[in-house]
Amino acid sequence: MESEDGIVEIKSPDYVKEEVKGNLSALYDADAIDGNKVEWQYTICGKEGNKTYWRLYVSSGYLWIASYVDNTADGSEIIMSIYRLTK
């Protein structure tokens, strides 16, 4: 993926399917979901299961990719950037 910070490439990623957890207000605030409930999230892992801090969010109509950071103060995660993917 290419962004303002350069190209992000994750070779041979693993996708770990998870139930949606926490508050996804960044998706709602960005008007990104258009009434579609986010049904699943997939954490993208690199070699040997290492964190990449990237995640896919899936609804019935859309797919997003987001970068996030751990919020060590309370154990939550903060979405730093999010992109809606199109065909």
C-alpha positions as CSV (number, residue, x, y, z in Angstrom):
1,M,0.0,0.0,0.0
2,E,1.3,3.5,-0.8
3,S,0.7,6.4,1.5
4,E,2.1,9.8,2.4
5,D,4.7,8.0,4.6
6,G,5.9,5.8,1.7
7,I,5.1,2.3,0.6
8,V,4.0,-0.3,3.2
9,E,4.8,-3.9,2.2
10,I,4.1,-6.9,4.3
11,K,5.5,-10.1,2.7
12,S,3.6,-13.3,3.3
13,P,1.1,-11.9,5.8
14,D,-1.2,-13.9,8.0
15,Y,-4.7,-12.7,8.6
16,V,-6.1,-13.5,12.0
17,K,-9.9,-13.3,12.1
18,E,-11.3,-11.7,15.2
19,E,-14.6,-10.5,16.5
20,V,-14.9,-6.8,16.5
21,K,-13.9,-5.4,19.8
22,G,-13.9,-2.0,21.3
23,N,-15.3,1.3,19.9
24,L,-14.9,1.8,16.2
25,S,-15.9,5.5,16.4
26,A,-13.2,6.3,13.8
27,L,-15.2,4.4,11.2
28,Y,-18.4,6.2,12.2
29,D,-16.8,9.6,12.5
30,A,-15.2,9.3,9.0
31,D,-18.7,8.6,7.5
32,A,-17.0,5.5,6.1
33,I,-19.6,2.9,7.0
34,D,-22.7,4.3,5.4
35,G,-25.0,2.3,7.8
36,N,-23.1,-1.0,7.3
37,K,-22.2,-2.7,10.5
38,V,-18.5,-3.8,10.8
39,E,-18.8,-7.6,11.2
40,W,-15.2,-8.8,11.4
41,Q,-11.7,-7.6,11.9
42,Y,-8.6,-9.3,10.6
43,T,-5.3,-8.4,12.3
44,I,-2.5,-8.6,9.8
45,C,0.6,-10.4,11.1
46,G,4.0,-10.6,9.6
47,K,6.6,-13.3,9.9
48,E,6.3,-15.6,12.9
49,G,3.1,-13.8,14.0
50,N,4.8,-10.4,14.6
51,K,2.5,-7.4,14.9
52,T,2.3,-5.2,11.9
53,Y,-0.1,-2.7,13.5
54,W,-2.4,-3.0,10.5
55,R,-5.9,-4.4,10.5
56,L,-8.7,-5.1,8.0
57,Y,-12.3,-4.2,8.9
58,V,-15.1,-6.0,7.0
59,S,-18.8,-5.2,6.6
60,S,-21.4,-6.4,4.1
61,G,-20.6,-3.6,1.7
62,Y,-17.1,-2.4,2.4
63,L,-13.5,-3.3,3.3
64,W,-11.1,-0.9,5.2
65,I,-7.5,-1.1,6.1
66,A,-6.3,0.7,9.2
67,S,-3.1,1.4,11.0
68,Y,-3.2,1.5,14.7
69,V,-1.1,1.9,17.9
70,D,-1.4,0.4,21.3
71,N,-2.7,2.7,24.0
72,T,-0.7,1.4,26.9
73,A,-2.5,3.7,29.3
74,D,-5.7,1.6,29.2
75,G,-4.8,-1.3,26.9
76,S,-7.0,-0.1,24.1
77,E,-5.9,0.6,20.5
78,I,-6.0,3.9,18.6
79,I,-6.7,4.0,14.9
80,M,-4.1,6.3,13.3
81,S,-5.2,6.1,9.7
82,I,-7.9,4.3,7.8
83,Y,-8.6,3.8,4.1
84,R,-11.7,2.4,2.5
85,L,-10.7,-0.1,-0.3
86,T,-12.4,-0.1,-3.6
87,K,-12.4,-2.5,-6.6
